[in-house]
Each structure stands twice: as C-alpha cells, then as structure tokens.
Amino acid sequence: MAIRIGITGGIGSGKSVVSKILSLLNIPIYLSDDEAKRLTATDEAIRRELTDLLGNELYQGGILNKQKLANYLFASAENAEKVNAIIHPQVKQDFRRWCTRHSDSQFVAMESAILFESGFDSEVDVVVMVYAPQEVRIQRAMMRDAASRTQIEQRIKRQMDDEAKCSKAHYVLINDDKTALIPQVLQLLVSLSQK
C-alpha cells in the first residue's frame, strides 16, 4: 500500500509547485479541486442531491450551471456547508478508489487547499503544509489570478489560518522564494521512506 501524502497550504503558497515536483518524480497526484469539479459535473449521487437542494434547473440539458451553484455556495457559510456535505464524501470515495488503482506506487499524494476543513486529512497518512509568508502569497496570487490585492486578501480571510495548518501538519515545507524547495521535497521523501 502506498504512503498517502496530503499537500495543503493557503492561496499562493506553492502547493501546485510541490505537486509538480512530486509528479516529476513519478508520484501520482490527486488534485482534489479538479476532481471535485469533475464529480460535481458527472457523479449521479452528487447530481441528485444538488438537484434536491437547488432545483432541476441546476443541471440544464444535463450540464451543470456553475454560476448558479457558485452564487448559492458563496451566499453564506451555511450554504457552503450544505454543498460540501454533498460533494466531499464523494471526493473521499473517489480518492480511495484512485489510491487502490495506484497501490503499486511507493507514494501517492492528494493536493487540497481545504485538506483540514474538508476532513480529507483523515484520508492521508501524513500532511505536508506548504508555507509562504502572507505578502509573498498575496503577490503570487495577484500575478497568477490577475486579481486585486483586496480580492486576494478576502480569499485569504476565508481560508483556515496558516499557523493553524502548520500546527496540525506533520511536515512544513518553506516556499518563501529564498529557501530551496526541491531539497526539502527530496528530504521529505527520504524521511517518509525510512518510516
């Protein structure tokens, strides 16, 4: 059975960079955001429950009305909880099936910005937090998303605090544009191999 690594971090921290490094080392990566979107569009159980919650017009002609779902999701924390309670269990099941398909690998990894918030941390053996100072994260996210500072700061406020994530993680990788990231990833794999 593969060692399951959970990769998390705030917006602009460099989770995707760590995932790309692991992928280059032939470690299978489960991108939970992408898979959640795929499942929301295609999974019958999710479709049925979301339709019960939001009405038949959510899937027009069998196609998800993403804007309608987003409007509901971001209207309140209570709405987000309802939607997440439908989607997250299906993502967990999908991840378990995916892990079974990759059971011959030494390592597999799940990248998730909301690893702790979603309960996905219970699906992995170790949690790796990718940490960058807030100002570095803001600058990266502004450039990547062509978003304003205010927009990025609002997104950061909606996420779990980085220090809280660091305290819950088994490993913290520093991605501050000063500390080399690749040696930290390699050291992580060596450390995990020895356990």
Backbone as CSV, one residue per row, in Angstrom:
resi,resn,N_x,N_y,N_z,CA_x,CA_y,CA_z,C_x,C_y,C_z
1,MET,0.848,-1.200,0.000,0.000,0.000,0.000,0.882,1.249,0.000
2,ALA,0.535,2.194,-0.841,1.308,3.429,-0.964,1.139,4.301,0.285
3,ILE,2.177,5.055,0.598,2.075,6.072,1.647,1.320,7.244,1.034
4,ARG,0.229,7.657,1.687,-0.621,8.732,1.170,-0.222,10.062,1.799
5,ILE,0.227,10.980,0.948,0.693,12.303,1.379,-0.388,13.330,1.066
6,GLY,-0.784,14.104,2.057,-1.715,15.208,1.832,-0.930,16.500,1.730
7,ILE,-1.155,17.250,0.674,-0.437,18.523,0.460,-1.456,19.650,0.594
8,THR,-1.181,20.574,1.499,-2.077,21.706,1.682,-1.277,22.988,1.857
9,GLY,-1.980,24.090,1.914,-1.360,25.403,2.064,-2.341,26.454,1.594
10,GLY,-2.126,27.666,2.011,-3.012,28.761,1.619,-2.817,29.162,0.167
11,ILE,-3.685,30.052,-0.306,-3.597,30.556,-1.659,-2.205,31.163,-1.900
12,GLY,-1.583,30.806,-3.019,-0.277,31.349,-3.370,0.888,30.757,-2.601
13,SER,0.651,29.690,-1.827,1.739,29.112,-1.016,2.696,28.270,-1.854
14,GLY,2.195,27.696,-2.936,3.038,26.847,-3.772,2.697,25.369,-3.693
15,LYS,1.454,25.046,-3.300,1.016,23.644,-3.276,1.218,22.993,-4.636
16,SER,0.821,23.710,-5.670,0.903,23.154,-7.026,2.345,22.923,-7.448
17,VAL,3.244,23.778,-6.987,4.671,23.601,-7.305,5.183,22.312,-6.664
18,VAL,4.817,22.087,-5.409,5.216,20.850,-4.721,4.619,19.644,-5.445
19,SER,3.361,19.747,-5.843,2.722,18.653,-6.580,3.455,18.380,-7.896
20,LYS,3.866,19.434,-8.588,4.587,19.249,-9.854,5.931,18.569,-9.626
21,ILE,6.618,18.944,-8.549,7.904,18.301,-8.230,7.679,16.814,-7.976
22,LEU,6.660,16.493,-7.175,6.356,15.085,-6.892,5.970,14.342,-8.168
23,SER,5.210,14.998,-9.019,4.796,14.384,-10.282,6.009,14.082,-11.165
24,LEU,6.988,14.986,-11.181,8.218,14.764,-11.952,9.010,13.579,-11.404
25,LEU,8.780,13.255,-10.137,9.417,12.094,-9.509,8.531,10.847,-9.650
26,ASN,7.558,10.920,-10.560,6.648,9.812,-10.869,5.740,9.405,-9.708
27,ILE,5.423,10.376,-8.851,4.480,10.133,-7.761,3.093,10.578,-8.243
28,PRO,2.109,9.673,-8.254,0.763,10.051,-8.695,0.159,11.124,-7.785
29,ILE,-0.484,12.125,-8.397,-1.068,13.246,-7.659,-2.572,13.299,-7.923
30,TYR,-3.340,13.349,-6.849,-4.796,13.521,-6.930,-5.079,14.989,-6.628
31,LEU,-5.554,15.722,-7.629,-5.853,17.143,-7.457,-7.315,17.263,-7.029
32,SER,-7.545,17.446,-5.738,-8.906,17.357,-5.207,-9.835,18.421,-5.787
33,ASP,-9.336,19.630,-6.062,-10.193,20.675,-6.640,-10.701,20.242,-8.014
34,ASP,-9.784,19.759,-8.858,-10.160,19.320,-10.207,-11.118,18.137,-10.142
35,GLU,-10.829,17.194,-9.256,-11.669,16.003,-9.156,-13.046,16.341,-8.588
36,ALA,-13.099,17.286,-7.647,-14.396,17.713,-7.104,-15.239,18.353,-8.209
37,LYS,-14.620,19.160,-9.068,-15.352,19.777,-10.189,-15.846,18.703,-11.148
38,ARG,-14.982,17.740,-11.461,-15.368,16.655,-12.373,-16.555,15.873,-11.793
39,LEU,-16.453,15.519,-10.508,-17.518,14.748,-9.866,-18.824,15.543,-9.778
40,THR,-18.721,16.831,-9.497,-19.920,17.667,-9.403,-20.647,17.704,-10.749
41,ALA,-19.886,17.649,-11.827,-20.480,17.682,-13.167,-21.007,16.316,-13.607
42,THR,-20.425,15.211,-13.070,-20.716,13.893,-13.650,-21.300,12.859,-12.683
43,ASP,-21.071,12.985,-11.389,-21.482,11.952,-10.436,-22.991,11.994,-10.187
44,GLU,-23.647,10.853,-10.359,-25.112,10.786,-10.228,-25.598,11.112,-8.816
45,ALA,-24.889,10.618,-7.793,-25.310,10.887,-6.403,-25.218,12.381,-6.093
46,ILE,-24.127,13.017,-6.522,-23.977,14.467,-6.303,-25.065,15.217,-7.067
47,ARG,-25.260,14.822,-8.318,-26.264,15.490,-9.158,-27.652,15.417,-8.511
48,ARG,-28.016,14.250,-8.018,-29.325,14.043,-7.397,-29.485,14.923,-6.147
49,GLU,-28.472,14.907,-5.289,-28.569,15.676,-4.032,-28.540,17.183,-4.271
50,LEU,-27.699,17.638,-5.210,-27.655,19.079,-5.509,-28.959,19.535,-6.165
51,THR,-29.533,18.676,-7.002,-30.818,19.000,-7.633,-31.915,19.084,-6.574
52,ASP,-31.887,18.170,-5.602,-32.851,18.229,-4.493,-32.699,19.535,-3.712
53,LEU,-31.462,19.985,-3.567,-31.172,21.207,-2.806,-31.514,22.468,-3.592
54,LEU,-31.159,22.501,-4.881,-31.232,23.751,-5.656,-32.228,23.743,-6.811
55,GLY,-32.835,22.611,-7.081,-33.832,22.567,-8.157,-33.281,21.986,-9.454
56,ASN,-34.210,21.563,-10.312,-33.862,20.879,-11.563,-33.068,21.740,-12.539
57,GLU,-33.221,23.063,-12.447,-32.514,23.935,-13.403,-31.008,24.019,-13.130
58,LEU,-30.536,23.384,-12.049,-29.090,23.391,-11.773,-28.315,22.641,-12.864
59,TYR,-28.921,21.597,-13.400,-28.289,20.845,-14.495,-29.171,21.005,-15.728
60,GLN,-28.893,22.028,-16.513,-29.709,22.296,-17.707,-29.180,21.464,-18.867
61,GLY,-30.068,20.607,-19.419,-29.635,19.731,-20.504,-28.531,18.791,-20.055
62,GLY,-28.532,18.456,-18.749,-27.508,17.559,-18.213,-26.195,18.232,-17.891
63,ILE,-26.112,19.547,-18.128,-24.859,20.279,-17.886,-25.014,21.169,-16.653
64,LEU,-24.031,21.089,-15.761,-24.051,21.864,-14.521,-24.031,23.364,-14.811
65,ASN,-24.928,24.097,-14.166,-24.934,25.554,-14.225,-23.991,26.034,-13.112
66,LYS,-22.733,26.217,-13.473,-21.696,26.544,-12.483,-21.971,27.860,-11.784
67,GLN,-22.493,28.837,-12.515,-22.753,30.154,-11.927,-23.832,30.071,-10.854
68,LYS,-24.881,29.309,-11.139,-25.966,29.138,-10.156,-25.424,28.465,-8.891
69,LEU,-24.599,27.434,-9.076,-24.020,26.743,-7.923,-23.107,27.684,-7.144
70,ALA,-22.267,28.440,-7.859,-21.336,29.374,-7.197,-22.100,30.448,-6.424
71,ASN,-23.160,30.985,-7.026,-23.949,32.024,-6.352,-24.521,31.499,-5.035
72,TYR,-25.023,30.278,-5.056,-25.575,29.673,-3.838,-24.462,29.405,-2.822
73,LEU,-23.380,28.815,-3.315,-22.257,28.412,-2.465,-21.685,29.596,-1.684
74,PHE,-21.487,30.724,-2.378,-20.825,31.869,-1.745,-21.789,32.823,-1.044
75,ALA,-23.092,32.507,-1.079,-24.071,33.383,-0.429,-23.959,33.334,1.098
76,SER,-23.561,32.164,1.634,-23.419,32.061,3.087,-22.574,30.844,3.453
77,ALA,-22.027,30.876,4.650,-21.229,29.738,5.141,-22.128,28.506,5.292
78,GLU,-23.373,28.728,5.668,-24.323,27.617,5.828,-24.576,26.927,4.476
79,ASN,-24.730,27.725,3.415,-24.908,27.160,2.074,-23.691,26.355,1.657
80,ALA,-22.504,26.910,1.920,-21.261,26.207,1.567,-21.185,24.867,2.296
81,GLU,-21.569,24.858,3.567,-21.561,23.601,4.337,-22.486,22.564,3.730
82,LYS,-23.674,22.997,3.291,-24.640,22.072,2.677,-24.067,21.455,1.398
83,VAL,-23.470,22.297,0.555,-22.903,21.810,-0.712,-21.711,20.892,-0.433
84,ASN,-20.845,21.309,0.478,-19.665,20.494,0.812,-20.060,19.142,1.398
85,ALA,-21.151,19.115,2.169,-21.618,17.852,2.757,-22.090,16.874,1.680
86,ILE,-22.437,17.393,0.521,-22.825,16.548,-0.613,-21.597,16.112,-1.406
87,ILE,-20.692,17.038,-1.658,-19.556,16.772,-2.560,-18.402,16.042,-1.870
88,HIS,-18.012,16.474,-0.673,-16.804,15.924,-0.037,-16.839,14.411,0.195
89,PRO,-17.958,13.829,0.634,-17.960,12.362,0.800,-17.693,11.618,-0.511
90,GLN,-18.200,12.161,-1.616,-17.970,11.525,-2.918,-16.516,11.669,-3.353
91,VAL,-15.902,12.814,-3.035,-14.480,13.016,-3.353,-13.636,12.026,-2.541
92,LYS,-13.983,11.837,-1.273,-13.256,10.862,-0.443,-13.339,9.463,-1.043
93,GLN,-14.536,9.055,-1.447,-14.689,7.727,-2.057,-13.896,7.614,-3.353
94,ASP,-13.921,8.675,-4.149,-13.183,8.685,-5.414,-11.680,8.581,-5.146
95,PHE,-11.212,9.297,-4.123,-9.784,9.251,-3.757,-9.384,7.839,-3.322
96,ARG,-10.249,7.183,-2.552,-9.953,5.809,-2.111,-9.838,4.864,-3.309
97,ARG,-10.754,4.993,-4.272,-10.681,4.167,-5.489,-9.403,4.466,-6.265
98,TRP,-9.073,5.754,-6.356,-7.869,6.201,-7.059,-6.623,5.616,-6.379
99,CYS,-6.582,5.637,-5.046,-5.442,5.070,-4.309,-5.292,3.581,-4.600
100,THR,-6.407,2.874,-4.678,-6.374,1.440,-4.987,-5.744,1.211,-6.363
101,ARG,-6.099,2.065,-7.321,-5.519,1.939,-8.677,-4.014,2.207,-8.679
102,HIS,-3.541,2.981,-7.701,-2.114,3.335,-7.627,-1.408,2.632,-6.471
103,SER,-1.949,1.493,-6.029,-1.419,0.812,-4.840,-0.006,0.259,-5.049
104,ASP,0.428,0.147,-6.306,1.788,-0.343,-6.557,2.833,0.773,-6.430
105,SER,2.408,2.008,-6.251,3.337,3.130,-6.061,3.808,3.167,-4.606
106,GLN,5.034,3.661,-4.406,5.519,3.819,-3.031,4.772,4.954,-2.328
107,PHE,4.520,6.026,-3.095,3.816,7.198,-2.562,2.688,7.598,-3.508
108,VAL,1.630,8.155,-2.969,0.628,8.892,-3.734,0.373,10.177,-2.955
109,ALA,-0.142,11.197,-3.638,-0.387,12.467,-2.950,-1.725,13.055,-3.357
110,MET,-2.352,13.720,-2.393,-3.568,14.487,-2.645,-3.253,15.952,-2.377
111,GLU,-3.505,16.795,-3.373,-3.360,18.236,-3.176,-4.728,18.818,-2.872
112,SER,-4.834,19.534,-1.749,-6.111,20.142,-1.372,-5.880,21.386,-0.528
113,ALA,-6.417,22.501,-0.994,-6.316,23.745,-0.221,-7.085,23.631,1.091
114,ILE,-8.124,22.791,1.086,-9.003,22.665,2.266,-8.892,21.268,2.874
115,LEU,-7.695,20.756,2.945,-7.457,19.394,3.434,-8.056,19.195,4.833
116,PHE,-7.795,20.128,5.740,-8.313,20.015,7.107,-9.805,20.342,7.163
117,GLU,-10.194,21.429,6.490,-11.581,21.883,6.545,-12.549,20.837,5.990
118,SER,-12.100,20.078,5.004,-12.957,19.097,4.332,-12.936,17.732,5.009
119,GLY,-11.990,17.550,5.936,-11.827,16.237,6.560,-10.991,15.290,5.710
120,PHE,-10.410,15.788,4.611,-9.576,14.945,3.756,-8.292,14.513,4.475
121,ASP,-7.909,15.224,5.531,-6.709,14.836,6.276,-6.856,13.430,6.871
122,SER,-8.106,12.986,7.075,-8.323,11.633,7.604,-8.069,10.560,6.546
123,GLU,-7.921,10.967,5.294,-7.712,10.026,4.190,-6.236,9.820,3.862
124,VAL,-5.360,10.588,4.504,-3.927,10.506,4.192,-3.128,10.071,5.416
125,ASP,-1.904,9.597,5.158,-1.036,9.138,6.252,-0.247,10.285,6.872
126,VAL,0.160,11.230,6.031,0.918,12.391,6.515,0.412,13.647,5.825
127,VAL,0.440,14.757,6.548,0.034,16.045,5.987,1.272,16.924,5.853
128,VAL,1.432,17.468,4.645,2.535,18.386,4.352,1.934,19.760,4.091
129,MET,2.339,20.719,4.894,1.886,22.098,4.735,2.953,22.864,3.958
130,VAL,2.545,23.508,2.869,3.457,24.368,2.109,3.237,25.787,2.626
131,TYR,4.286,26.358,3.192,4.160,27.653,3.870,4.946,28.735,3.139
132,ALA,4.309,29.880,2.964,4.983,31.080,2.454,4.448,32.270,3.241
133,PRO,5.290,33.283,3.467,4.801,34.472,4.166,3.619,35.094,3.407
134,GLN,2.719,35.717,4.153,1.486,36.227,3.551,1.748,37.196,2.413
135,GLU,2.714,38.085,2.554,2.969,39.070,1.492,3.431,38.385,0.204
136,VAL,4.253,37.358,0.332,4.700,36.586,-0.833,3.494,35.924,-1.490
137,ARG,2.615,35.337,-0.693,1.427,34.676,-1.213,0.515,35.656,-1.949
138,ILE,0.332,36.840,-1.363,-0.527,37.858,-1.987,0.029,38.240,-3.355
139,GLN,1.342,38.510,-3.418,1.964,38.907,-4.691,1.834,37.808,-5.742
140,ARG,2.096,36.561,-5.348,1.983,35.429,-6.291,0.560,35.295,-6.812
141,ALA,-0.406,35.325,-5.895,-1.802,35.125,-6.278,-2.311,36.270,-7.146
142,MET,-1.873,37.513,-6.859,-2.276,38.652,-7.682,-1.778,38.462,-9.120
143,MET,-0.537,38.030,-9.252,0.036,37.820,-10.588,-0.647,36.645,-11.290
144,ARG,-0.792,35.540,-10.587,-1.350,34.318,-11.187,-2.799,34.509,-11.618
145,ASP,-3.610,35.138,-10.753,-5.043,35.239,-10.991,-5.465,36.575,-11.604
146,ALA,-4.502,37.455,-11.852,-4.811,38.810,-12.335,-5.907,39.430,-11.457
147,ALA,-5.714,39.290,-10.149,-6.704,39.766,-9.177,-6.117,40.928,-8.374
148,SER,-7.003,41.702,-7.763,-6.550,42.828,-6.941,-6.081,42.321,-5.575
149,ARG,-5.317,43.161,-4.914,-4.849,42.834,-3.561,-6.043,42.561,-2.645
150,THR,-7.078,43.398,-2.737,-8.275,43.246,-1.894,-8.935,41.895,-2.137
151,GLN,-9.057,41.482,-3.405,-9.676,40.188,-3.724,-8.891,39.040,-3.094
152,ILE,-7.570,39.104,-3.200,-6.724,38.031,-2.652,-6.802,38.033,-1.130
153,GLU,-6.763,39.209,-0.521,-6.856,39.285,0.944,-8.182,38.716,1.441
154,GLN,-9.268,38.955,0.684,-10.569,38.402,1.064,-10.548,36.881,0.985
155,ARG,-9.910,36.330,-0.055,-9.804,34.864,-0.181,-9.000,34.288,0.977
156,ILE,-7.912,34.971,1.354,-7.075,34.502,2.468,-7.889,34.471,3.762
157,LYS,-8.713,35.500,3.978,-9.537,35.560,5.193,-10.517,34.398,5.275
158,ARG,-10.969,33.901,4.115,-11.935,32.794,4.100,-11.264,31.443,4.343
159,GLN,-9.928,31.392,4.252,-9.219,30.130,4.444,-8.774,29.982,5.902
160,MET,-8.545,28.718,6.291,-8.014,28.447,7.619,-6.655,29.144,7.758
161,ASP,-6.380,29.665,8.917,-5.132,30.359,9.214,-3.924,29.441,8.978
162,ASP,-2.890,29.993,8.321,-1.690,29.198,8.015,-1.019,28.626,9.261
163,GLU,-0.977,29.421,10.329,-0.324,28.936,11.547,-1.078,27.734,12.123
164,ALA,-2.421,27.767,12.024,-3.222,26.636,12.492,-2.924,25.400,11.645
165,LYS,-2.798,25.598,10.333,-2.473,24.470,9.451,-1.082,23.925,9.765
166,CYS,-0.124,24.825,9.986,1.245,24.387,10.308,1.260,23.544,11.575
167,SER,0.475,23.951,12.570,0.475,23.221,13.844,-0.141,21.835,13.706
168,LYS,-1.029,21.644,12.726,-1.675,20.346,12.524,-0.893,19.444,11.569
169,ALA,-0.004,20.031,10.765,0.721,19.268,9.743,1.857,18.453,10.363
170,HIS,2.198,17.353,9.696,3.345,16.534,10.104,4.663,17.144,9.616
171,TYR,4.610,17.782,8.451,5.795,18.406,7.842,5.395,19.777,7.301
172,VAL,6.330,20.725,7.396,6.125,22.057,6.822,7.268,22.320,5.846
173,LEU,6.900,22.624,4.603,7.887,22.995,3.590,7.825,24.511,3.419
174,ILE,8.977,25.155,3.452,9.051,26.614,3.325,9.244,26.969,1.858
175,ASN,8.335,27.790,1.332,8.402,28.215,-0.064,8.339,29.737,-0.120
176,ASP,9.409,30.365,0.376,9.426,31.821,0.542,10.259,32.551,-0.516
177,ASP,10.611,31.877,-1.603,11.445,32.412,-2.687,12.904,32.610,-2.264
178,LYS,13.249,32.176,-1.061,14.638,32.235,-0.591,15.169,30.843,-0.303
179,THR,14.322,29.997,0.280,14.696,28.646,0.677,14.426,27.694,-0.483
180,ALA,15.431,26.900,-0.873,15.269,25.975,-1.992,14.199,24.929,-1.652
181,LEU,13.243,24.761,-2.550,12.110,23.873,-2.300,12.413,22.412,-2.650
182,ILE,13.089,22.177,-3.758,13.343,20.800,-4.209,14.086,19.978,-3.153
183,PRO,15.161,20.486,-2.544,15.819,19.690,-1.490,14.888,19.346,-0.324
184,GLN,13.964,20.242,0.008,13.012,19.961,1.091,12.075,18.816,0.708
185,VAL,11.626,18.811,-0.552,10.739,17.746,-1.028,11.479,16.414,-1.021
186,LEU,12.726,16.426,-1.503,13.526,15.192,-1.529,13.775,14.678,-0.115
187,GLN,14.067,15.581,0.811,14.280,15.187,2.210,13.004,14.608,2.816
188,LEU,11.869,15.188,2.475,10.582,14.664,2.930,10.412,13.214,2.487
189,LEU,10.699,12.931,1.214,10.529,11.575,0.687,11.501,10.590,1.342
190,VAL,12.720,11.048,1.584,13.697,10.199,2.274,13.180,9.883,3.677
191,SER,12.706,10.901,4.369,12.190,10.739,5.730,11.017,9.768,5.748
192,LEU,10.097,9.920,4.796,8.931,9.033,4.742,9.323,7.602,4.371
193,SER,10.340,7.465,3.541,10.806,6.129,3.131,11.378,5.344,4.306
194,GLN,11.926,6.081,5.274,12.584,5.430,6.413,11.601,5.035,7.506
195,LYS,10.339,5.463,7.376,9.350,5.165,8.432,8.641,3.876,8.151
